[in-house]
Amino acid sequence: MVVRRAVWLVVAMLAVASCRGSGRALDVSASTTLEQEACSGVSDSRARCYRLAVPENRSAPSRKISLRIVLIPATGTEPQPDPVFYLAGGPGQAASSGLRDRMSVSPAILRDRDMVFADQRGTGGSNSLDCRFYGPPDAPQSYFDKFLPLDKVRECRDALSGAADLAQYTTDASVEDLEAIRVALGRARINLVGGSYGTRLAMEYARRYGQNVRTVTLESPVTASTHAPEGFGRFADRALGKLVEECAATPSCHQAFPKLADEIKVVFERLRQGPVTATVAHPAQKKPARVTLTRDHVAEVVRYMMYSAQGGSYVPLYLHHAFNGNFEPIATFLIRWRAQGTFDGLYLSVTCAEDVPFIAQDAAERDEPTYLGSYRVRQQREACAEWPRGTVFPQQFEPVRSSLPVLMTSGDLDPVTPAANADELAKTLPNSLHVRIPFSGHSPNGLAGLECLDELKRVFIERGRTQGLDTSCVSKITRPSFATSW
């Protein structure tokens, strides 16, 4: 699962062939009227944009929230009736942000089907829950605060509570929003595409409304029993170890960094002893400043870089410089990352209800020996003690059993949703196919040969089945060269 914007993000689903999962029917009679609006910020001139008002709290309807929906019409002359729904991950990324991602807006799929980008409640144009945890710009060290600074968590909670009941921003509520959108658009069945946290949303939709789903594509999926951030340290350690092995097997990388594994060990042993300093220039103000970095900061940068193959190709170079005492590249990456946007309040609303209360008691102790350490577990527990907690759907942690066709892709170097997740999901999805992408992180961005995945997805959705899919092109996907110098 990705915090904030993680490189791509998406969604998808798994399913059950009936709505018996929830034991309740959605009352959409008063909330199915779409209001068309101007498509501000959308470059595709053919796009149609809508608003749909839904109850914030369906148990006690009073306040309504407005959901933003962007529909890109099919380009062909005979479009199919079942659109593709793109739902974003995070939790906290807006689906409409996927309109800028070539991996999300597929011309091949658009030939035959409309694509729908609906911002999940709490994101983008759907009553966004934005928190600004880092800054201001004239205080560079403020960008090197904790991952979740408690004073900023409380401040954001209080500011948002005037316009949102933070306990209502859950996967459960978003499932019902998704069904309301489907009904309002008048579509009998839909295809779901996505990944990361979004697969949880999709699975829950399928659990209740599986009869409305035609196909599911899961990219970097999570399982029903996944509780972020449990295991983040171990997942990150495994991915970094495999990256080091790749570097050792690549002549140019091995020649540049022949003792990379030993250097990484030294870097994090040094950081366990205390913080380090570096000079950075704020990306907006351009003024150099001396800042202090902790082990948590350095580990966060390495993990985020490995979300994509492009970022991962720089990890050996960054850590080699850190071994030599130069932490400036890492500090520059972090200040740019944290300065480019806000933290997502939806991330707290979802994880504080559905994840953190259910992680193992010893989760922090188990992650502490890893390079990432236990800061994510510790800080999220502290933050969730300050954040309103929503209600969890009782069956949410049970595997989804479905005969729906499901295509799953995962990356060998994913530091947050390991490929084993898809293998676990496949046990209760008899019509699924799991494709492992070599060299890929949480996102395949940066790899060469990605038209292979685009075509696989198109053919799968067109046929509506996994049987007979030709996956041989996956072996031709290649990674970017490791960076060995600036």
Phi and psi in degrees as a GROMACS rama.xvg file:
@    title "Ramachandran Plot"
@    xaxis  label "Phi"
@    yaxis  label "Psi"
@TYPE xy
-103.02  137.324  VAL-2
-91.3368  144.991  VAL-3
51.5527  -144.04  ARG-4
-88.9339  123.474  ARG-5
-108.365  -0.00992036  ALA-6
134.24  -31.7406  VAL-7
-155.755  -86.0485  TRP-8
78.5524  146.887  LEU-9
-169.504  -157.644  VAL-10
-158.138  -179.63  VAL-11
178.709  -158.535  ALA-12
-166.525  169.23  MET-13
-136.164  176.331  LEU-14
-156.876  176.465  ALA-15
-136.453  144.19  VAL-16
-81.9976  17.7262  ALA-17
-156.154  170.532  SER-18
-93.0058  21.5407  CYS-19
-68.3368  -14.9025  ARG-20
-54.8266  -47.3355  GLY-21
-89.8957  -21.7022  SER-22
69.8306  19.7181  GLY-23
-144.183  150.337  ARG-24
-104.703  144.171  ALA-25
-79.3552  127.068  LEU-26
-87.2351  101.137  ASP-27
-105.858  4.8932  VAL-28
-59.2572  -31.4531  SER-29
-102.14  6.97026  ALA-30
-139.737  32.1295  SER-31
-110.715  11.2318  THR-32
-90.952  117.15  THR-33
-85.2529  138.624  LEU-34
-113.26  120.627  GLU-35
-77.7525  145.082  GLN-36
-140.442  168.313  GLU-37
-65.8774  144.01  ALA-38
-90.4425  70.0478  CYS-39
-68.68  136.015  SER-40
78.2174  5.80685  GLY-41
-108.553  120.465  VAL-42
-76.8072  -25.421  SER-43
-74.6903  114.884  ASP-44
-68.0585  -16.5842  SER-45
-85.626  -10.0135  ARG-46
-61.701  147.783  ALA-47
-120.76  130.979  ARG-48
-117.559  141.093  CYS-49
-136.493  164.626  TYR-50
-124.048  140.339  ARG-51
-132.453  121.387  LEU-52
-85.7036  129.231  ALA-53
-132.245  155.771  VAL-54
-65.4478  136.116  PRO-55
-67.2416  -41.604  GLU-56
-121.679  105.343  ASN-57
-73.6239  -17.4025  ARG-58
-77.2523  -27.027  SER-59
-142.322  70.2152  ALA-60
-56.5157  126.873  PRO-61
-150.743  -81.722  SER-62
-70.8326  138.306  ARG-63
-103.984  148.08  LYS-64
-120.459  152.259  ILE-65
-104.57  124.256  SER-66
-96.6976  135.776  LEU-67
-93.584  132.06  ARG-68
-129.934  129  ILE-69
-117.275  125.051  VAL-70
-116.02  124.8  LEU-71
-102.099  114.219  ILE-72
-67.2228  149.612  PRO-73
-60.732  147.515  ALA-74
-88.4592  -19.0052  THR-75
-77.1794  169.124  GLY-76
-83.7546  -17.9471  THR-77
-129.519  71.6833  GLU-78
-66.9493  146.908  PRO-79
-77.8347  155.445  GLN-80
-77.3226  -15.6317  PRO-81
-100.289  107.372  ASP-82
-75.2122  168.169  PRO-83
-100.476  123.419  VAL-84
-97.8133  123.667  PHE-85
-101.887  119.373  TYR-86
-120.494  133.102  LEU-87
-84.2233  165.257  ALA-88
-103.19  -149.192  GLY-89
122.868  -87.0044  GLY-90
-69.7188  141.877  PRO-91
139.529  -13.2195  GLY-92
-85.4124  140.418  GLN-93
-78.8444  136.02  ALA-94
-59.0121  -35.4892  ALA-95
-64.3042  -19.4449  SER-96
-67.7432  -21.0821  SER-97
-68.9291  -13.4281  GLY-98
-63.787  -18.4079  LEU-99
-94.3058  1.16011  ARG-100
-108.984  117.926  ASP-101
-59.0636  -29.6907  ARG-102
-72.3736  -17.3352  MET-103
-98.1301  -40.7858  SER-104
-97.7923  96.9837  VAL-105
-95.257  116.65  SER-106
-57.8417  -34.7968  PRO-107
-64.6083  -43.791  ALA-108
-69.0826  -37.7273  ILE-109
-66.113  -16.76  LEU-110
-60.9973  -36.3697  ARG-111
-112.608  -17.4285  ASP-112
-140.352  143.255  ARG-113
-63.6949  152.817  ASP-114
-119.127  135.232  MET-115
-117.277  127.561  VAL-116
-118.437  99.8647  PHE-117
-108.324  117.122  ALA-118
-65.9267  123.043  ASP-119
-61.181  146.833  GLN-120
-51.9722  135.68  ARG-121
91.2257  2.42036  GLY-122
-131.698  157.639  THR-123
47.8616  -121.047  GLY-124
-91.3277  13.7457  GLY-125
-114.448  68.635  SER-126
53.0673  58.341  ASN-127
-58.4714  136.903  SER-128
-103.94  81.8503  LEU-129
-94.3278  133.082  ASP-130
-120.804  135.97  CYS-131
-107.612  101.956  ARG-132
-94.0825  -15.5955  PHE-133
-125.575  151.775  TYR-134
112.468  178.494  GLY-135
-83.6507  169.057  PRO-136
-58.2471  -28.4076  PRO-137
-83.7261  7.30402  ASP-138
-130.12  79.2429  ALA-139
-52.8224  -35.9805  PRO-140
-64.0301  -23.3826  GLN-141
-65.7102  -18.2232  SER-142
-82.8248  -0.986024  TYR-143
-118.143  32.4065  PHE-144
-75.2851  -175.101  ASP-145
-61.7009  160.537  LYS-146
-56.7682  -42.8854  PHE-147
-128.193  85.5624  LEU-148
-68.7646  122.016  PRO-149
-62.1536  -35.7979  LEU-150
-64.1067  -37.2425  ASP-151
-73.7678  -32.7029  LYS-152
-61.9556  -47.5233  VAL-153
-64.5825  -41.4786  ARG-154
-62.0038  -43.1821  GLU-155
-69.0048  -42.043  CYS-156
-55.703  -46.9009  ARG-157
-67.1421  -38.5526  ASP-158
-68.7161  -39.2575  ALA-159
-77.5831  -27.3802  LEU-160
-63.0298  -19.6012  SER-161
-71.1897  -25.7021  GLY-162
-118.952  2.5969  ALA-163
-155.018  139.881  ALA-164
-89.188  99.2679  ASP-165
-62.3262  -18.737  LEU-166
-76.6492  -9.30195  ALA-167
-95.6767  1.58273  GLN-168
-101.439  77.217  TYR-169
-127.633  169.672  THR-170
-61.0999  -41.2635  THR-171
-54.6874  -50.2978  ASP-172
-65.4988  -36.9909  ALA-173
-69.8172  -30.3057  SER-174
-59.9803  -46.0625  VAL-175
-67.375  -33.5748  GLU-176
-61.5139  -43.8649  ASP-177
-61.6492  -41.6129  LEU-178
-66.2913  -38.0822  GLU-179
-62.9536  -37.4781  ALA-180
-66.5733  -44.4474  ILE-181
-58.4168  -46.275  ARG-182
-63.6751  -43.7033  VAL-183
-63.5441  -33.5789  ALA-184
-79.9581  -10.1449  LEU-185
71.8254  33.1001  GLY-186
-105.681  129.296  ARG-187
-71.372  -43.0524  ALA-188
-136.733  154.821  ARG-189
-135.296  158.343  ILE-190
-105.83  135.501  ASN-191
-111.876  133.117  LEU-192
-131.702  136.626  VAL-193
167.976  -165.286  GLY-194
-168.719  179.11  GLY-195
57.8348  -137.927  SER-196
-53.7952  -35.4681  TYR-197
-55.4679  -25.4011  GLY-198
-66.9568  -28.7516  THR-199
-65.4809  -47.3558  ARG-200
-58.7718  -43.155  LEU-201
-66.5058  -43.0763  ALA-202
-60.617  -41.6045  MET-203
-68.9598  -34.4647  GLU-204
-62.6041  -44.3061  TYR-205
-67.0713  -34.5615  ALA-206
-58.1166  -38.5314  ARG-207
-97.3504  -33.3322  ARG-208
-128.034  36.3644  TYR-209
-59.4149  -27.5492  GLY-210
-68.5275  -12.6605  GLN-211
-96.4194  4.66723  ASN-212
-110.359  135.717  VAL-213
-98.2198  -51.412  ARG-214
-140.224  162.049  THR-215
-135.068  131.512  VAL-216
-118.999  120.49  THR-217
-110.923  120.887  LEU-218
-114.671  121.25  GLU-219
53.5013  61.2344  SER-220
-77.9537  160.009  PRO-221
-108.675  159.65  VAL-222
-95.7247  167.127  THR-223
-64.1542  -26.6879  ALA-224
-93.6591  4.13887  SER-225
-71.9269  131.516  THR-226
-128.9  94.9575  HIS-227
-66.6415  140.12  ALA-228
-100.461  28.5573  PRO-229
-60.1371  130.669  GLU-230
82.7416  -1.50232  GLY-231
-56.2237  -40.8272  PHE-232
-62.9873  -44.8378  GLY-233
-69.5262  -38.5442  ARG-234
-63.4902  -42.9025  PHE-235
-65.999  -39.9001  ALA-236
-60.6395  -44.6686  ASP-237
-62.1224  -44.505  ARG-238
-65.1765  -42.1378  ALA-239
-64.5349  -39.5001  LEU-240
-60.371  -41.1022  GLY-241
-69.0366  -34.1792  LYS-242
-65.5753  -40.7082  LEU-243
-61.9569  -39.893  VAL-244
-63.7985  -40.4115  GLU-245
-63.5671  -41.4455  GLU-246
-61.2845  -44.088  CYS-247
-63.6608  -28.9209  ALA-248
-89.1266  -3.70673  ALA-249
-105.172  114.113  THR-250
-51.2409  -46.2272  PRO-251
-66.5986  -38.1876  SER-252
-72.4874  -41.7735  CYS-253
-65.1095  -37.7973  HIS-254
-66.0295  -38.6396  GLN-255
-74.9266  -35.6393  ALA-256
-132.602  68.2129  PHE-257
-67.4771  -19.638  PRO-258
-120.402  37.9779  LYS-259
-57.672  -47.039  LEU-260
-58.7703  -43.1743  ALA-261
-66.5209  -38.7805  ASP-262
-64.589  -41.4761  GLU-263
-62.6582  -41.9488  ILE-264
-60.0774  -43.3061  LYS-265
-64.842  -41.7651  VAL-266
-58.0125  -48.7874  VAL-267
-77.862  -26.0121  PHE-268
-65.8273  -39.6415  GLU-269
-63.556  -42.3929  ARG-270
-68.9613  -27.2432  LEU-271
-67.2434  -23.3087  ARG-272
-79.6572  -19.8677  GLN-273
156.858  172.69  GLY-274
-72.3096  168.19  PRO-275
-126.91  170.329  VAL-276
-121.565  158.084  THR-277
-157.04  158.489  ALA-278
-101.919  129.273  THR-279
-131.66  161.447  VAL-280
-115.645  124.507  ALA-281
-60.6757  133.365  HIS-282
-60.9699  -23.7297  PRO-283
-93.118  -45.0287  ALA-284
-88.0422  -20.9409  GLN-285
65.7624  10.5281  LYS-286
-94.5535  128.605  LYS-287
-67.4984  144.114  PRO-288
-148.607  149.682  ALA-289
-90.2215  126.681  ARG-290
-128.013  162.423  VAL-291
-109.956  132.336  THR-292
-116.685  142.986  LEU-293
-105.132  174.457  THR-294
-56.2079  -40.0433  ARG-295
-60.2943  -41.3516  ASP-296
-64.2205  -47.3074  HIS-297
-64.2479  -43.1857  VAL-298
-62.9821  -39.6119  ALA-299
-61.7274  -41.9418  GLU-300
-63.5143  -47.1554  VAL-301
-59.4794  -44.7677  VAL-302
-63.6789  -45.4788  ARG-303
-66.0934  -37.3888  TYR-304
-60.9429  -34.1242  MET-305
-80.9802  1.21355  MET-306
-63.57  -28.3308  TYR-307
-127.554  157.863  SER-308
-64.8638  -35.5555  ALA-309
-62.562  -47.933  GLN-310
-66.1138  -39.9746  GLY-311
-62.2814  -27.8898  GLY-312
-67.5051  -15.4441  SER-313
-98.7129  -9.10492  TYR-314
-58.8979  -47.044  VAL-315
-57.7508  -41.6895  PRO-316
-64.8117  -45.5028  LEU-317
-61.6826  -43.457  TYR-318
-74.5118  -29.5097  LEU-319
-64.5238  -42.8548  HIS-320
-64.2551  -38.8903  HIS-321
-63.3683  -38.6082  ALA-322
-59.3251  -35.5748  PHE-323
-85.5864  8.47517  ASN-324
92.686  3.55596  GLY-325
-102.815  100.358  ASN-326
-99.104  8.83766  PHE-327
-61.1823  -44.4124  GLU-328
-58.7663  -41.0978  PRO-329
-67.9873  -42.6954  ILE-330
-64.2237  -39.0656  ALA-331
-65.3551  -41.361  THR-332
-59.5808  -46.295  PHE-333
-67.0466  -42.066  LEU-334
-68.1339  -34.372  ILE-335
-69.1201  -40.66  ARG-336
-61.26  -48.7964  TRP-337
-76.0972  -22.4473  ARG-338
-84.2366  -15.0168  ALA-339
-84.9335  -3.63803  GLN-340
-171.982  -162.492  GLY-341
-111.589  163.379  THR-342
-83.6015  149.545  PHE-343
-93.5023  116.273  ASP-344
-62.0164  -28.5955  GLY-345
-61.833  -32.2771  LEU-346
-58.0394  -42.8676  TYR-347
-70.6605  -42.6474  LEU-348
-59.9669  -41.4553  SER-349
-74.0962  -53.8281  VAL-350
-70.2677  -29.7541  THR-351
-72.1878  -20.916  CYS-352
-94.3749  -39.8071  ALA-353
-109.511  -12.8269  GLU-354
-123.392  -66.9664  ASP-355
-54.7299  -41.5147  VAL-356
-65.3104  -14.2289  PRO-357
-112.527  2.3487  PHE-358
-72.5327  155.872  ILE-359
-60.2107  147.35  ALA-360
-58.8644  -34.4263  GLN-361
-98.9051  21.0998  ASP-362
-58.4549  -41.9978  ALA-363
-65.7701  -43.7087  ALA-364
-63.2173  -35.5604  GLU-365
-72.4956  -30.7457  ARG-366
-85.3759  -21.3026  ASP-367
-56.2706  -39.1831  GLU-368
-69.0538  -13.0095  PRO-369
-79.6526  168.365  THR-370
-63.9314  -32.9128  TYR-371
-71.7002  -30.9136  LEU-372
74.4951  -160.507  GLY-373
-113.202  11.3626  SER-374
-62.2609  -33.5741  TYR-375
-64.2657  -46.2842  ARG-376
-63.3062  -48.054  VAL-377
-62.7962  -48.2095  ARG-378
-71.7005  -34.0377  GLN-379
-71.0467  -35.125  GLN-380
-61.9651  -43.379  ARG-381
-64.9189  -43.6836  GLU-382
-65.8319  -40.2191  ALA-383
-68.7326  -22.9325  CYS-384
-67.0374  -17.7653  ALA-385
-104.272  -4.79579  GLU-386
-111.512  139.909  TRP-387
-57.1484  140.661  PRO-388
-111.242  122.542  ARG-389
-82.3054  179.576  GLY-390
-94.1946  138.549  THR-391
-95.9078  133.941  VAL-392
-62.5593  125.792  PHE-393
-53.9945  -37.2589  PRO-394
-88.6353  4.29301  GLN-395
-61.0835  -28.1027  GLN-396
-92.2525  2.96753  PHE-397
-90.313  145.956  GLU-398
-60.2496  144.659  PRO-399
-85.9385  124.621  VAL-400
-105.173  121.619  ARG-401
-153.771  147.761  SER-402
-98.1071  8.13728  SER-403
-62.6133  148.673  LEU-404
-71.3589  125.841  PRO-405
-131.829  121.925  VAL-406
-102.519  123.859  LEU-407
-118.591  135.429  MET-408
-124.81  144.275  THR-409
-146.496  157.191  SER-410
-102.487  139.587  GLY-411
-65.3207  -23.915  ASP-412
-113.401  24.5279  LEU-413
-70.7773  121.472  ASP-414
-86.6208  2.26463  PRO-415
-132.724  -35.2942  VAL-416
-125.414  87.7363  THR-417
-63.0238  157.679  PRO-418
-59.6626  -23.7141  ALA-419
-61.0653  -24.1003  ALA-420
-60.1212  -46.0874  ASN-421
-64.8549  -37.2773  ALA-422
-62.3572  -38.1383  ASP-423
-67.0327  -44.0642  GLU-424
-62.4675  -36.573  LEU-425
-61.0736  -22.1083  ALA-426
-62.9083  -27.7633  LYS-427
-116.39  14.6907  THR-428
-126.295  81.5098  LEU-429
-63.8166  -20.758  PRO-430
-104.354  31.9789  ASN-431
-102.283  160.533  SER-432
-136.496  128.545  LEU-433
-106.911  121.722  HIS-434
-114.149  118.905  VAL-435
-90.7119  130.625  ARG-436
-98.8366  115.859  ILE-437
-64.4234  142.016  PRO-438
71.7511  -3.64859  PHE-439
-82.267  144.061  SER-440
-91.9923  -142.708  GLY-441
-65.1268  -30.0798  HIS-442
-124.205  146.22  SER-443
-81.5715  1.54034  PRO-444
-52.3174  134.756  ASN-445
101.004  -15.8727  GLY-446
-80.1661  154.968  LEU-447
-98.8895  140.472  ALA-448
95.7207  20.0923  GLY-449
-72.4291  -11.0635  LEU-450
-60.0673  -21.9946  GLU-451
-59.8299  -48.0943  CYS-452
-67.7102  -38.0011  LEU-453
-60.2607  -44.8077  ASP-454
-69.6607  -39.2295  GLU-455
-57.5257  -46.3173  LEU-456
-63.5252  -43.5758  LYS-457
-61.7622  -48.5893  ARG-458
-64.0543  -40.72  VAL-459
-60.2677  -48.1803  PHE-460
-66.691  -38.8497  ILE-461
-62.7161  -46.0655  GLU-462
-80.1267  -31.3921  ARG-463
75.0503  26.1546  GLY-464
-157.723  155.509  ARG-465
-90.9041  -22.2934  THR-466
-61.1533  133.309  GLN-467
84.6465  1.93779  GLY-468
-68.6314  132.201  LEU-469
-90.7898  109.612  ASP-470
-102.812  10.7547  THR-471
-61.934  -26.9817  SER-472
-66.3519  -19.1296  CYS-473
-60.3247  -32.6738  VAL-474
-67.4277  -13.5764  SER-475
-95.2048  -3.21865  LYS-476
-70.0487  134.373  ILE-477
-125.578  156.88  THR-478
-92.9255  159.858  ARG-479
-69.4568  156.107  PRO-480
-64.4253  144.781  SER-481
-65.6594  135.935  PHE-482
-75.5442  127.794  ALA-483
-115.512  -5.26299  THR-484
-160.556  168.667  SER-485
